[in-house]
Amino acid sequence: MRSFWRTYNLIWVFFCAAMGVGFIALGFMVPITAMGMWIGGACCFLTAGALLAWHFFSKDLIPDTPMVGPFAAMATASQASAYGAQFTGGTYNGQPMGAPMGAAAPGFVGVANQMVPGTAVIDRADATGHSGLLGRVVDVNLTVSLPGRNPYAVMVRETVQPQAEPYVVAGATIHVQASSSNPQHVVLQIPR
């Protein structure tokens, strides 16, 4: 499955290439602007080429985030209890994250409940060399233990805030939530 961001990148490749064709065509149709239009077309083609190169060379840098339509996007949003727990400790105003959404739209409750709580032992935490405003980007190799399932290995790319770094070290045990439909999709619940 192609990543959302890589698909989005391909859309821009086609858009830039189409703009380049348009500029070149306009250059032939309006001779007085030909040179400017041709330069504009060349710039569009160069941009499309750069984006296409990024598309091929970035496949190991951008994690797979499935393309989602409006209904799948709402279903993903309903998993706020799993994702919110990693940022807020799982509650908002004393309520579990996602409870208001589940109350407003009962159909989403089943999707939110697809995240299975468990624990994981960190086997390795390798720095990727990238960092941002929120912290360092780390590849965390885990052995995940879920109820009723044999332990299994998974790798998660995680942005680790400076105050959370002591918790993301080899040998540490942390709480996780894993998707029941795709056990490789694991959300870390790193203490903040």
Rosetta blueprint (number, residue, H / E / L):
1 M L
2 R L
3 S L
4 F H
5 W H
6 R H
7 T H
8 Y H
9 N H
10 L H
11 I H
12 W H
13 V H
14 F H
15 F H
16 C H
17 A H
18 A H
19 M H
20 G H
21 V H
22 G H
23 F H
24 I H
25 A H
26 L H
27 G H
28 F H
29 M H
30 V L
31 P H
32 I H
33 T H
34 A H
35 M H
36 G H
37 M H
38 W H
39 I H
40 G H
41 G H
42 A H
43 C H
44 C H
45 F H
46 L H
47 T H
48 A H
49 G H
50 A H
51 L H
52 L H
53 A H
54 W H
55 H H
56 F H
57 F H
58 S L
59 K L
60 D L
61 L L
62 I L
63 P L
64 D L
65 T L
66 P L
67 M L
68 V L
69 G L
70 P H
71 F H
72 A H
73 A H
74 M H
75 A H
76 T H
77 A H
78 S L
79 Q L
80 A H
81 S H
82 A H
83 Y H
84 G H
85 A H
86 Q H
87 F H
88 T H
89 G L
90 G L
91 T E
92 Y E
93 N L
94 G L
95 Q E
96 P E
97 M L
98 G L
99 A H
100 P H
101 M H
102 G H
103 A H
104 A H
105 A L
106 P H
107 G H
108 F H
109 V H
110 G H
111 V H
112 A H
113 N L
114 Q L
115 M E
116 V E
117 P E
118 G E
119 T E
120 A E
121 V E
122 I E
123 D E
124 R E
125 A E
126 D E
127 A E
128 T E
129 G E
130 H E
131 S E
132 G E
133 L L
134 L L
135 G E
136 R E
137 V E
138 V E
139 D E
140 V E
141 N E
142 L E
143 T E
144 V E
145 S E
146 L L
147 P L
148 G L
149 R L
150 N L
151 P L
152 Y E
153 A E
154 V E
155 M E
156 V E
157 R E
158 E E
159 T E
160 V E
161 Q L
162 P H
163 Q H
164 A H
165 E H
166 P H
167 Y H
168 V L
169 V L
170 A L
171 G L
172 A L
173 T E
174 I E
175 H E
176 V E
177 Q E
178 A E
179 S E
180 S L
181 S L
182 N L
183 P L
184 Q L
185 H L
186 V E
187 V E
188 L E
189 Q E
190 I L
191 P L
192 R L
